[in-house]
Amino acid sequence: MLPHPLISAEDIAARVAALGGEIATALPPGPVHVVAVLRGAFVFAADLIRALPREIRCDFLAVRSYGSATETSGGVEITHDLALPIAGQHVLLVEDIVDTGLTLRHLLDRLATRQPASLHVCALLNKTSRRQTKVSADFVGFEIPDRFVVGYGLDHDQRYRNLPYVGTVEETPP
Ligand code: 5GP
């Protein structure tokens, strides 16, 4: 069964275009060092960089969160690190979703030790109601309710990343 639509492809495109403008205006002058968090953010990041009228560099981090298919337990492992140094760079970390916030907290702490000139976060989706730690994205595409979502890069057991919209699936009991 196809996921139930929550955010349409048209609404995503409009919001991504607006985010590109917001980010371009807000970030300090100079190249923007975009870091996409794999795998969930790769579709969003691909669209966002084309909506960002700034000189950019692009890099990737892959992370693995411990926990079940739909819940993180807070442990985060970087399985693929940045290829480029970020010291002195204006870094924009691009995330698919901030849920408990534990992954983002971990990544921000790790990246901050590498002394970027600035460090901002853009998340496509935000589930504020689920936060377990004090962390927030500087730029957010959409606030969403406490539902497990897929599509536009986000998966459930590696499925649905190619859906052009964001939708909800029923969670299968463990
Ligand atoms: P955290 O709970 O640490 O904020 O979220 C970490 C990661 O869990 C996100 O980057 C994302 O990969 C995954 N995640 C959290 N909520 C959802 C969701 O509703 N759908 C999907 N597909 N992944 C989620």
Backbone and ligand atoms as CSV (ligand in chain L), in Angstrom:
chain,resi,resn,atom,element,x,y,z
A,1,MET,N,N,0.840,-1.203,0.000
A,1,MET,CA,C,0.000,0.000,0.000
A,1,MET,C,C,0.879,1.259,0.000
A,2,LEU,N,N,0.511,2.239,-0.804
A,2,LEU,CA,C,1.302,3.470,-0.851
A,2,LEU,C,C,1.086,4.283,0.424
A,3,PRO,N,N,2.151,4.937,0.900
A,3,PRO,CA,C,2.001,5.784,2.090
A,3,PRO,C,C,0.925,6.863,1.897
A,4,HIS,N,N,0.283,7.194,2.985
A,4,HIS,CA,C,-0.758,8.226,2.967
A,4,HIS,C,C,-0.090,9.602,2.881
A,5,PRO,N,N,-0.425,10.423,1.874
A,5,PRO,CA,C,0.274,11.705,1.699
A,5,PRO,C,C,0.117,12.642,2.905
A,6,LEU,N,N,1.223,13.235,3.310
A,6,LEU,CA,C,1.206,14.232,4.392
A,6,LEU,C,C,1.645,15.583,3.835
A,7,ILE,N,N,2.717,15.592,3.021
A,7,ILE,CA,C,3.195,16.837,2.391
A,7,ILE,C,C,3.403,16.529,0.908
A,8,SER,N,N,2.746,17.289,0.054
A,8,SER,CA,C,2.782,17.000,-1.385
A,8,SER,C,C,4.124,17.413,-2.001
A,9,ALA,N,N,4.421,16.848,-3.163
A,9,ALA,CA,C,5.646,17.206,-3.887
A,9,ALA,C,C,5.653,18.699,-4.218
A,10,GLU,N,N,4.484,19.245,-4.523
A,10,GLU,CA,C,4.390,20.680,-4.859
A,10,GLU,C,C,4.704,21.537,-3.633
A,11,ASP,N,N,4.178,21.158,-2.490
A,11,ASP,CA,C,4.446,21.930,-1.265
A,11,ASP,C,C,5.926,21.822,-0.867
A,12,ILE,N,N,6.509,20.655,-1.090
A,12,ILE,CA,C,7.938,20.503,-0.788
A,12,ILE,C,C,8.757,21.419,-1.693
A,13,ALA,N,N,8.448,21.399,-2.993
A,13,ALA,CA,C,9.213,22.223,-3.944
A,13,ALA,C,C,9.130,23.704,-3.582
A,14,ALA,N,N,7.934,24.162,-3.212
A,14,ALA,CA,C,7.758,25.577,-2.869
A,14,ALA,C,C,8.550,25.924,-1.605
A,15,ARG,N,N,8.513,25.029,-0.629
A,15,ARG,CA,C,9.210,25.307,0.635
A,15,ARG,C,C,10.727,25.256,0.447
A,16,VAL,N,N,11.194,24.321,-0.385
A,16,VAL,CA,C,12.646,24.221,-0.619
A,16,VAL,C,C,13.142,25.498,-1.309
A,17,ALA,N,N,12.375,25.988,-2.258
A,17,ALA,CA,C,12.757,27.238,-2.947
A,17,ALA,C,C,12.854,28.386,-1.941
A,18,ALA,N,N,11.867,28.465,-1.034
A,18,ALA,CA,C,11.874,29.537,-0.033
A,18,ALA,C,C,13.057,29.370,0.932
A,19,LEU,N,N,13.319,28.139,1.334
A,19,LEU,CA,C,14.442,27.883,2.250
A,19,LEU,C,C,15.766,28.327,1.636
A,20,GLY,N,N,15.928,28.055,0.330
A,20,GLY,CA,C,17.165,28.462,-0.347
A,20,GLY,C,C,17.384,29.959,-0.211
A,21,GLY,N,N,16.326,30.722,-0.389
A,21,GLY,CA,C,16.423,32.179,-0.256
A,21,GLY,C,C,16.731,32.591,1.175
A,22,GLU,N,N,16.041,31.971,2.128
A,22,GLU,CA,C,16.254,32.302,3.556
A,22,GLU,C,C,17.704,32.028,3.965
A,23,ILE,N,N,18.195,30.892,3.542
A,23,ILE,CA,C,19.550,30.502,3.937
A,23,ILE,C,C,20.582,31.414,3.276
A,24,ALA,N,N,20.374,31.695,2.005
A,24,ALA,CA,C,21.321,32.552,1.274
A,24,ALA,C,C,21.435,33.924,1.938
A,25,THR,N,N,20.315,34.424,2.448
A,25,THR,CA,C,20.313,35.740,3.094
A,25,THR,C,C,20.929,35.676,4.496
A,26,ALA,N,N,20.653,34.600,5.213
A,26,ALA,CA,C,21.031,34.549,6.627
A,26,ALA,C,C,22.498,34.186,6.863
A,27,LEU,N,N,23.069,33.361,6.002
A,27,LEU,CA,C,24.438,32.902,6.267
A,27,LEU,C,C,25.465,33.989,5.948
A,28,PRO,N,N,26.554,34.005,6.709
A,28,PRO,CA,C,27.586,35.030,6.483
A,28,PRO,C,C,28.158,34.922,5.070
A,29,PRO,N,N,28.762,36.005,4.570
A,29,PRO,CA,C,29.336,35.975,3.215
A,29,PRO,C,C,30.426,34.910,3.104
A,30,GLY,N,N,30.617,34.428,1.885
A,30,GLY,CA,C,31.633,33.388,1.641
A,30,GLY,C,C,30.965,32.102,1.203
A,31,PRO,N,N,31.768,31.144,0.754
A,31,PRO,CA,C,31.215,29.866,0.308
A,31,PRO,C,C,30.481,29.144,1.439
A,32,VAL,N,N,29.422,28.445,1.069
A,32,VAL,CA,C,28.675,27.650,2.044
A,32,VAL,C,C,29.106,26.191,1.887
A,33,HIS,N,N,29.543,25.614,2.999
A,33,HIS,CA,C,30.032,24.240,2.990
A,33,HIS,C,C,28.851,23.350,3.408
A,34,VAL,N,N,28.178,22.792,2.422
A,34,VAL,CA,C,26.962,22.017,2.689
A,34,VAL,C,C,27.344,20.577,3.053
A,35,VAL,N,N,26.860,20.129,4.203
A,35,VAL,CA,C,27.108,18.746,4.633
A,35,VAL,C,C,25.760,18.026,4.724
A,36,ALA,N,N,25.533,17.087,3.814
A,36,ALA,CA,C,24.285,16.326,3.825
A,36,ALA,C,C,24.474,15.058,4.646
A,37,VAL,N,N,23.499,14.787,5.496
A,37,VAL,CA,C,23.584,13.595,6.339
A,37,VAL,C,C,22.896,12.432,5.616
A,38,LEU,N,N,23.701,11.420,5.316
A,38,LEU,CA,C,23.211,10.250,4.568
A,38,LEU,C,C,22.587,9.242,5.527
A,39,ARG,N,N,21.571,8.468,5.090
A,39,ARG,CA,C,21.130,8.587,3.719
A,39,ARG,C,C,19.895,9.462,3.554
A,40,GLY,N,N,19.191,9.693,4.659
A,40,GLY,CA,C,17.866,10.317,4.565
A,40,GLY,C,C,17.814,11.678,3.909
A,41,ALA,N,N,18.918,12.464,3.992
A,41,ALA,CA,C,18.859,13.853,3.526
A,41,ALA,C,C,19.322,14.034,2.083
A,42,PHE,N,N,19.664,12.947,1.383
A,42,PHE,CA,C,20.309,13.164,0.081
A,42,PHE,C,C,19.369,13.753,-0.971
A,43,VAL,N,N,18.108,13.390,-0.929
A,43,VAL,CA,C,17.166,13.942,-1.916
A,43,VAL,C,C,16.917,15.428,-1.614
A,44,PHE,N,N,16.651,15.713,-0.356
A,44,PHE,CA,C,16.430,17.092,0.078
A,44,PHE,C,C,17.647,17.962,-0.242
A,45,ALA,N,N,18.844,17.468,0.084
A,45,ALA,CA,C,20.059,18.261,-0.141
A,45,ALA,C,C,20.263,18.532,-1.628
A,46,ALA,N,N,19.947,17.547,-2.460
A,46,ALA,CA,C,20.124,17.727,-3.910
A,46,ALA,C,C,19.236,18.858,-4.431
A,47,ASP,N,N,18.022,18.945,-3.908
A,47,ASP,CA,C,17.128,20.040,-4.325
A,47,ASP,C,C,17.537,21.360,-3.670
A,48,LEU,N,N,17.917,21.283,-2.383
A,48,LEU,CA,C,18.232,22.517,-1.648
A,48,LEU,C,C,19.434,23.251,-2.248
A,49,ILE,N,N,20.467,22.519,-2.637
A,49,ILE,CA,C,21.655,23.231,-3.162
A,49,ILE,C,C,21.325,23.949,-4.470
A,50,ARG,N,N,20.367,23.400,-5.224
A,50,ARG,CA,C,20.003,24.078,-6.478
A,50,ARG,C,C,19.096,25.274,-6.234
A,51,ALA,N,N,18.563,25.389,-5.021
A,51,ALA,CA,C,17.740,26.549,-4.661
A,51,ALA,C,C,18.557,27.576,-3.878
A,52,LEU,N,N,19.844,27.300,-3.699
A,52,LEU,CA,C,20.699,28.143,-2.850
A,52,LEU,C,C,21.625,28.984,-3.737
A,53,PRO,N,N,21.281,30.265,-3.911
A,53,PRO,CA,C,22.070,31.087,-4.824
A,53,PRO,C,C,23.359,31.605,-4.187
A,54,ARG,N,N,24.223,30.661,-3.778
A,54,ARG,CA,C,25.504,30.985,-3.160
A,54,ARG,C,C,26.544,30.029,-3.724
A,55,GLU,N,N,27.822,30.418,-3.591
A,55,GLU,CA,C,28.865,29.459,-3.933
A,55,GLU,C,C,28.842,28.358,-2.867
A,56,ILE,N,N,28.817,27.125,-3.296
A,56,ILE,CA,C,28.768,26.044,-2.297
A,56,ILE,C,C,29.868,25.014,-2.515
A,57,ARG,N,N,30.182,24.311,-1.428
A,57,ARG,CA,C,30.940,23.065,-1.500
A,57,ARG,C,C,30.040,22.000,-0.901
A,58,CYS,N,N,30.245,20.787,-1.300
A,58,CYS,CA,C,29.328,19.735,-0.907
A,58,CYS,C,C,30.073,18.570,-0.290
A,59,ASP,N,N,29.607,18.117,0.857
A,59,ASP,CA,C,30.240,16.950,1.466
A,59,ASP,C,C,29.153,16.125,2.158
A,60,PHE,N,N,29.535,14.946,2.607
A,60,PHE,CA,C,28.550,14.009,3.134
A,60,PHE,C,C,29.058,13.345,4.407
A,61,LEU,N,N,28.123,13.101,5.296
A,61,LEU,CA,C,28.378,12.326,6.509
A,61,LEU,C,C,27.370,11.195,6.502
A,62,ALA,N,N,27.787,9.991,6.826
A,62,ALA,CA,C,26.801,8.927,6.996
A,62,ALA,C,C,26.763,8.539,8.454
A,63,VAL,N,N,25.576,8.421,8.983
A,63,VAL,CA,C,25.435,8.060,10.393
A,63,VAL,C,C,24.532,6.851,10.531
A,64,ARG,N,N,24.734,6.171,11.625
A,64,ARG,CA,C,23.869,5.046,11.959
A,64,ARG,C,C,23.416,5.269,13.387
A,65,SER,N,N,22.101,5.283,13.572
A,65,SER,CA,C,21.577,5.420,14.930
A,65,SER,C,C,21.223,4.039,15.439
A,66,TYR,N,N,21.530,3.788,16.687
A,66,TYR,CA,C,21.136,2.503,17.262
A,66,TYR,C,C,19.662,2.570,17.618
A,67,GLY,N,N,19.015,1.431,17.593
A,67,GLY,CA,C,17.602,1.380,17.973
A,67,GLY,C,C,16.831,0.537,16.991
A,68,SER,N,N,15.512,0.606,17.080
A,68,SER,CA,C,14.673,-0.182,16.184
A,68,SER,C,C,14.558,0.538,14.844
A,69,ALA,N,N,13.760,-0.005,13.935
A,69,ALA,CA,C,13.597,0.604,12.615
A,69,ALA,C,C,12.967,1.984,12.712
A,70,THR,N,N,12.176,2.232,13.734
A,70,THR,CA,C,11.454,3.504,13.797
A,70,THR,C,C,11.808,4.341,15.026
A,71,GLU,N,N,12.666,3.867,15.894
A,71,GLU,CA,C,13.018,4.612,17.111
A,71,GLU,C,C,14.522,4.637,17.284
A,72,THR,N,N,15.087,5.794,17.622
A,72,THR,CA,C,16.504,5.831,17.949
A,72,THR,C,C,16.657,5.640,19.455
A,73,SER,N,N,17.773,5.023,19.872
A,73,SER,CA,C,17.994,4.866,21.305
A,73,SER,C,C,19.027,5.870,21.796
A,74,GLY,N,N,19.494,6.726,20.880
A,74,GLY,CA,C,20.408,7.777,21.302
A,74,GLY,C,C,21.845,7.552,20.900
A,75,GLY,N,N,22.244,6.298,20.650
A,75,GLY,CA,C,23.609,6.033,20.216
A,75,GLY,C,C,23.756,6.379,18.748
A,76,VAL,N,N,24.822,7.098,18.407
A,76,VAL,CA,C,25.020,7.513,17.021
A,76,VAL,C,C,26.456,7.217,16.625
A,77,GLU,N,N,26.599,6.566,15.490
A,77,GLU,CA,C,27.936,6.248,14.990
A,77,GLU,C,C,28.101,6.887,13.613
A,78,ILE,N,N,29.242,7.580,13.415
A,78,ILE,CA,C,29.525,8.113,12.076
A,78,ILE,C,C,30.155,6.984,11.271
A,79,THR,N,N,29.461,6.527,10.227
A,79,THR,CA,C,29.964,5.394,9.435
A,79,THR,C,C,30.728,5.864,8.201
A,80,HIS,N,N,30.570,7.118,7.838
A,80,HIS,CA,C,31.365,7.698,6.747
A,80,HIS,C,C,31.611,9.156,7.113
A,81,ASP,N,N,32.872,9.518,7.250
A,81,ASP,CA,C,33.181,10.875,7.717
A,81,ASP,C,C,33.360,11.833,6.533
A,82,LEU,N,N,33.430,13.121,6.837
A,82,LEU,CA,C,33.621,14.143,5.811
A,82,LEU,C,C,34.902,13.897,5.021
A,83,ALA,N,N,34.861,14.248,3.754
A,83,ALA,CA,C,36.060,14.131,2.916
A,83,ALA,C,C,36.890,15.416,2.998
A,84,LEU,N,N,36.219,16.546,3.318
A,84,LEU,CA,C,36.892,17.851,3.289
A,84,LEU,C,C,36.973,18.442,4.694
A,85,PRO,N,N,38.031,19.206,4.988
A,85,PRO,CA,C,38.089,19.876,6.298
A,85,PRO,C,C,37.058,21.003,6.370
A,86,ILE,N,N,36.548,21.263,7.576
A,86,ILE,CA,C,35.555,22.337,7.719
A,86,ILE,C,C,36.068,23.497,8.562
A,87,ALA,N,N,37.299,23.430,9.036
A,87,ALA,CA,C,37.840,24.524,9.852
A,87,ALA,C,C,37.763,25.829,9.062
A,88,GLY,N,N,37.193,26.848,9.703
A,88,GLY,CA,C,37.101,28.166,9.073
A,88,GLY,C,C,36.003,28.290,8.027
A,89,GLN,N,N,35.207,27.226,7.819
A,89,GLN,CA,C,34.157,27.249,6.792
A,89,GLN,C,C,32.792,27.575,7.409
A,90,HIS,N,N,31.907,28.125,6.576
A,90,HIS,CA,C,30.513,28.319,6.987
A,90,HIS,C,C,29.754,27.048,6.627
A,91,VAL,N,N,29.489,26.250,7.651
A,91,VAL,CA,C,28.922,24.917,7.416
A,91,VAL,C,C,27.398,24.960,7.551
A,92,LEU,N,N,26.737,24.330,6.596
A,92,LEU,CA,C,25.286,24.126,6.664
A,92,LEU,C,C,25.047,22.617,6.707
A,93,LEU,N,N,24.631,22.136,7.854
A,93,LEU,CA,C,24.343,20.703,8.013
A,93,LEU,C,C,22.907,20.465,7.558
A,94,VAL,N,N,22.728,19.557,6.612
A,94,VAL,CA,C,21.390,19.304,6.064
A,94,VAL,C,C,20.893,17.946,6.553
A,95,GLU,N,N,19.800,17.978,7.295
A,95,GLU,CA,C,19.219,16.771,7.906
A,95,GLU,C,C,17.844,16.502,7.305
A,96,ASP,N,N,17.459,15.224,7.308
A,96,ASP,CA,C,16.115,14.900,6.844
A,96,ASP,C,C,15.059,15.287,7.880
A,97,ILE,N,N,15.297,14.877,9.123
A,97,ILE,CA,C,14.275,15.091,10.156
A,97,ILE,C,C,14.936,15.185,11.518
A,98,VAL,N,N,14.432,16.069,12.345
A,98,VAL,CA,C,14.876,16.106,13.741
A,98,VAL,C,C,13.715,15.566,14.569
A,99,ASP,N,N,13.990,14.465,15.238
A,99,ASP,CA,C,12.944,13.750,15.984
A,99,ASP,C,C,13.253,13.915,17.476
A,100,THR,N,N,13.944,12.968,18.088
A,100,THR,CA,C,14.348,13.161,19.487
A,100,THR,C,C,15.405,14.264,19.601
A,101,GLY,N,N,16.141,14.485,18.524
A,101,GLY,CA,C,17.214,15.481,18.527
A,101,GLY,C,C,18.565,14.892,18.917
A,102,LEU,N,N,18.586,13.619,19.288
A,102,LEU,CA,C,19.834,13.017,19.790
A,102,LEU,C,C,20.900,12.918,18.692
A,103,THR,N,N,20.476,12.588,17.479
A,103,THR,CA,C,21.438,12.511,16.368
A,103,THR,C,C,22.022,13.889,16.073
A,104,LEU,N,N,21.164,14.882,15.993
A,104,LEU,CA,C,21.632,16.232,15.678
A,104,LEU,C,C,22.559,16.757,16.776
A,105,ARG,N,N,22.195,16.521,18.033
A,105,ARG,CA,C,23.035,16.970,19.153
A,105,ARG,C,C,24.442,16.367,19.027
A,106,HIS,N,N,24.471,15.084,18.726
A,106,HIS,CA,C,25.746,14.380,18.590
A,106,HIS,C,C,26.554,14.964,17.423
A,107,LEU,N,N,25.913,15.156,16.287
A,107,LEU,CA,C,26.634,15.673,15.112
A,107,LEU,C,C,27.130,17.095,15.344
A,108,LEU,N,N,26.310,17.936,15.965
A,108,LEU,CA,C,26.738,19.319,16.223
A,108,LEU,C,C,27.942,19.338,17.162
A,109,ASP,N,N,27.896,18.513,18.186
A,109,ASP,CA,C,29.028,18.463,19.121
A,109,ASP,C,C,30.295,18.009,18.403
A,110,ARG,N,N,30.146,16.991,17.549
A,110,ARG,CA,C,31.317,16.472,16.822
A,110,ARG,C,C,31.867,17.512,15.848
A,111,LEU,N,N,30.968,18.165,15.100
A,111,LEU,CA,C,31.440,19.120,14.081
A,111,LEU,C,C,32.020,20.380,14.724
A,112,ALA,N,N,31.466,20.776,15.864
A,112,ALA,CA,C,31.944,21.996,16.525
A,112,ALA,C,C,33.416,21.865,16.923
A,113,THR,N,N,33.861,20.645,17.230
A,113,THR,CA,C,35.264,20.458,17.630
A,113,THR,C,C,36.222,20.713,16.455
A,114,ARG,N,N,35.673,20.724,15.231
A,114,ARG,CA,C,36.535,20.934,14.055
A,114,ARG,C,C,36.628,22.408,13.664
A,115,GLN,N,N,36.090,23.243,14.509
A,115,GLN,CA,C,36.226,24.705,14.414
A,115,GLN,C,C,35.779,25.320,13.092
A,116,PRO,N,N,34.528,25.069,12.696
A,116,PRO,CA,C,33.995,25.790,11.543
A,116,PRO,C,C,33.810,27.274,11.904
A,117,ALA,N,N,33.800,28.146,10.894
A,117,ALA,CA,C,33.576,29.574,11.170
A,117,ALA,C,C,32.150,29.788,11.655
A,118,SER,N,N,31.216,29.035,11.095
A,118,SER,CA,C,29.830,29.047,11.575
A,118,SER,C,C,29.228,27.693,11.281
A,119,LEU,N,N,28.192,27.355,12.055
A,119,LEU,CA,C,27.569,26.038,11.915
A,119,LEU,C,C,26.059,26.212,12.035
A,120,HIS,N,N,25.364,26.014,10.912
A,120,HIS,CA,C,23.904,26.135,10.886
A,120,HIS,C,C,23.308,24.795,10.473
A,121,VAL,N,N,22.044,24.626,10.814
A,121,VAL,CA,C,21.356,23.376,10.491
A,121,VAL,C,C,20.086,23.669,9.720
A,122,CYS,N,N,19.883,22.936,8.640
A,122,CYS,CA,C,18.616,22.989,7.924
A,122,CYS,C,C,18.026,21.587,7.936
A,123,ALA,N,N,16.819,21.454,8.466
A,123,ALA,CA,C,16.129,20.158,8.501
A,123,ALA,C,C,14.849,20.259,7.696
A,124,LEU,N,N,14.603,19.260,6.874
A,124,LEU,CA,C,13.351,19.271,6.111
A,124,LEU,C,C,12.154,19.185,7.037
A,125,LEU,N,N,12.247,18.286,8.031
A,125,LEU,CA,C,11.100,18.009,8.906
A,125,LEU,C,C,11.502,18.130,10.361
A,126,ASN,N,N,10.548,18.524,11.186
A,126,ASN,CA,C,10.810,18.703,12.612
A,126,ASN,C,C,9.649,18.157,13.416
A,127,LYS,N,N,9.979,17.252,14.349
A,127,LYS,CA,C,8.946,16.733,15.264
A,127,LYS,C,C,9.274,17.269,16.651
A,128,THR,N,N,8.921,18.520,16.896
A,128,THR,CA,C,9.287,19.168,18.168
A,128,THR,C,C,8.745,18.396,19.373
A,129,SER,N,N,7.579,17.799,19.207
A,129,SER,CA,C,6.927,17.132,20.348
A,129,SER,C,C,7.731,15.938,20.858
A,130,ARG,N,N,8.669,15.434,20.071
A,130,ARG,CA,C,9.418,14.231,20.456
A,130,ARG,C,C,10.803,14.544,21.029
A,131,ARG,N,N,11.130,15.803,21.165
A,131,ARG,CA,C,12.498,16.164,21.532
A,131,ARG,C,C,12.903,15.610,22.906
A,132,GLN,N,N,14.114,15.062,22.973
A,132,GLN,CA,C,14.652,14.564,24.254
A,132,GLN,C,C,15.867,15.361,24.700
A,133,THR,N,N,16.322,16.287,23.862
A,133,THR,CA,C,17.479,17.098,24.223
A,133,THR,C,C,17.279,18.479,23.614
A,134,LYS,N,N,17.924,19.477,24.223
A,134,LYS,CA,C,17.690,20.847,23.779
A,134,LYS,C,C,18.524,21.114,22.523
A,135,VAL,N,N,17.896,20.986,21.389
A,135,VAL,CA,C,18.586,21.250,20.136
A,135,VAL,C,C,17.525,21.675,19.115
A,136,SER,N,N,17.910,22.565,18.209
A,136,SER,CA,C,16.933,22.954,17.193
A,136,SER,C,C,17.660,23.277,15.896
A,137,ALA,N,N,16.918,23.168,14.799
A,137,ALA,CA,C,17.466,23.523,13.499
A,137,ALA,C,C,17.250,25.014,13.271
A,138,ASP,N,N,18.192,25.649,12.573
A,138,ASP,CA,C,18.057,27.080,12.273
A,138,ASP,C,C,17.012,27.310,11.183
A,139,PHE,N,N,16.911,26.351,10.280
A,139,PHE,CA,C,15.964,26.443,9.168
A,139,PHE,C,C,15.191,25.133,9.114
A,140,VAL,N,N,13.865,25.242,9.073
A,140,VAL,CA,C,13.015,24.039,9.077
A,140,VAL,C,C,12.034,24.117,7.917
A,141,GLY,N,N,11.922,22.999,7.213
A,141,GLY,CA,C,10.950,22.950,6.119
A,141,GLY,C,C,9.532,22.887,6.631
A,142,PHE,N,N,9.250,21.868,7.439
A,142,PHE,CA,C,7.883,21.645,7.922
A,142,PHE,C,C,7.913,21.086,9.342
A,143,GLU,N,N,7.028,21.617,10.185
A,143,GLU,CA,C,6.744,20.999,11.481
A,143,GLU,C,C,5.741,19.887,11.217
A,144,ILE,N,N,6.004,18.702,11.766
A,144,ILE,CA,C,5.053,17.608,11.555
A,144,ILE,C,C,4.654,16.984,12.888
A,145,PRO,N,N,3.496,16.327,12.905
A,145,PRO,CA,C,3.068,15.670,14.148
A,145,PRO,C,C,3.894,14.416,14.411
A,146,ASP,N,N,3.661,13.786,15.547
A,146,ASP,CA,C,4.406,12.600,15.957
A,146,ASP,C,C,3.910,11.384,15.167
A,147,ARG,N,N,4.318,11.319,13.916
A,147,ARG,CA,C,3.984,10.180,13.041
A,147,ARG,C,C,5.259,9.733,12.350
A,148,PHE,N,N,5.376,8.465,12.034
A,148,PHE,CA,C,6.532,7.977,11.292
A,148,PHE,C,C,6.312,8.247,9.818
A,149,VAL,N,N,7.246,9.007,9.220
A,149,VAL,CA,C,7.047,9.441,7.837
A,149,VAL,C,C,8.115,8.840,6.914
A,150,VAL,N,N,7.748,8.744,5.660
A,150,VAL,CA,C,8.658,8.215,4.630
A,150,VAL,C,C,8.538,9.076,3.377
A,151,GLY,N,N,9.457,8.826,2.455
A,151,GLY,CA,C,9.402,9.512,1.162
A,151,GLY,C,C,10.378,10.668,1.088
A,152,TYR,N,N,10.659,11.126,-0.142
A,152,TYR,CA,C,11.568,12.249,-0.372
A,152,TYR,C,C,12.895,11.997,0.364
A,153,GLY,N,N,13.391,10.774,0.255
A,153,GLY,CA,C,14.664,10.410,0.877
A,153,GLY,C,C,14.537,9.596,2.147
A,154,LEU,N,N,13.411,9.727,2.839
A,154,LEU,CA,C,13.251,8.998,4.108
A,154,LEU,C,C,12.696,7.600,3.843
A,155,ASP,N,N,13.192,6.643,4.609
A,155,ASP,CA,C,12.833,5.250,4.345
A,155,ASP,C,C,12.109,4.596,5.504
A,156,HIS,N,N,11.592,3.421,5.209
A,156,HIS,CA,C,11.201,2.469,6.237
A,156,HIS,C,C,11.761,1.146,5.763
A,157,ASP,N,N,12.777,0.639,6.477
A,157,ASP,CA,C,13.478,-0.571,6.018
A,157,ASP,C,C,13.972,-0.415,4.580
A,158,GLN,N,N,14.527,0.729,4.266
A,158,GLN,CA,C,15.117,1.054,2.949
A,158,GLN,C,C,14.077,1.255,1.848
A,159,ARG,N,N,12.800,1.178,2.162
A,159,ARG,CA,C,11.772,1.412,1.136
A,159,ARG,C,C,11.331,2.876,1.148
A,160,TYR,N,N,10.755,3.299,0.063
A,160,TYR,CA,C,10.047,4.578,-0.083
A,160,TYR,C,C,10.935,5.805,-0.273
A,161,ARG,N,N,12.270,5.641,-0.352
A,161,ARG,CA,C,13.107,6.847,-0.467
A,161,ARG,C,C,12.787,7.623,-1.752
A,162,ASN,N,N,12.319,6.927,-2.782
A,162,ASN,CA,C,12.071,7.567,-4.075
A,162,ASN,C,C,10.666,8.138,-4.208
A,163,LEU,N,N,9.856,8.086,-3.160
A,163,LEU,CA,C,8.548,8.735,-3.250
A,163,LEU,C,C,8.754,10.246,-3.398
A,164,PRO,N,N,8.041,10.905,-4.294
A,164,PRO,CA,C,8.252,12.348,-4.459
A,164,PRO,C,C,7.593,13.197,-3.372
A,165,TYR,N,N,6.771,12.563,-2.525
A,165,TYR,CA,C,6.097,13.298,-1.445
A,165,TYR,C,C,6.464,12.670,-0.100
A,166,VAL,N,N,6.078,13.337,0.979
A,166,VAL,CA,C,6.269,12.773,2.321
A,166,VAL,C,C,4.931,12.211,2.781
A,167,GLY,N,N,4.963,10.968,3.243
A,167,GLY,CA,C,3.711,10.349,3.678
A,167,GLY,C,C,3.923,9.509,4.916
A,168,THR,N,N,2.831,8.964,5.420
A,168,THR,CA,C,2.889,8.161,6.642
A,168,THR,C,C,2.603,6.702,6.323
A,169,VAL,N,N,3.288,5.836,7.051
A,169,VAL,CA,C,3.004,4.403,6.949
A,169,VAL,C,C,2.631,3.899,8.330
A,170,GLU,N,N,1.821,2.873,8.370
A,170,GLU,CA,C,1.498,2.251,9.652
A,170,GLU,C,C,2.738,1.524,10.133
A,171,GLU,N,N,3.104,1.700,11.387
A,171,GLU,CA,C,4.253,0.973,11.922
A,171,GLU,C,C,3.852,-0.481,12.156
A,172,THR,N,N,4.777,-1.391,11.759
A,172,THR,CA,C,4.501,-2.806,12.022
A,172,THR,C,C,4.926,-3.130,13.452
A,173,PRO,N,N,4.111,-3.811,14.208
A,173,PRO,CA,C,4.491,-4.131,15.588
A,173,PRO,C,C,5.749,-4.987,15.631
A,174,PRO,N,N,6.605,-4.810,16.665
A,174,PRO,CA,C,7.860,-5.571,16.725
A,174,PRO,C,C,7.591,-7.078,16.846
L,1,5GP,P1,P,16.613,11.635,16.154
L,1,5GP,O1,O,15.581,10.902,16.988
L,1,5GP,O2,O,17.993,11.315,16.614
L,1,5GP,O3,O,16.321,13.116,16.097
L,1,5GP,O4,O,16.428,11.102,14.668
L,1,5GP,C1,C,17.462,10.446,14.027
L,1,5GP,C2,C,17.101,9.887,12.716
L,1,5GP,O5,O,16.005,8.989,12.872
L,1,5GP,C3,C,16.662,10.849,11.626
L,1,5GP,O6,O,17.736,11.498,10.983
L,1,5GP,C4,C,15.977,9.874,10.701
L,1,5GP,O7,O,16.917,9.215,9.877
L,1,5GP,C5,C,15.330,8.893,11.668
L,1,5GP,N1,N,13.920,9.262,11.857
L,1,5GP,C6,C,13.365,9.930,12.879
L,1,5GP,N2,N,12.029,10.062,12.679
L,1,5GP,C7,C,11.777,9.476,11.492
L,1,5GP,C8,C,10.588,9.303,10.706
L,1,5GP,O8,O,9.466,9.710,11.056
L,1,5GP,N3,N,10.753,8.654,9.524
L,1,5GP,C9,C,11.962,8.169,9.080
L,1,5GP,N4,N,11.960,7.544,7.910
L,1,5GP,N5,N,13.086,8.320,9.783
L,1,5GP,C10,C,12.983,8.971,10.977
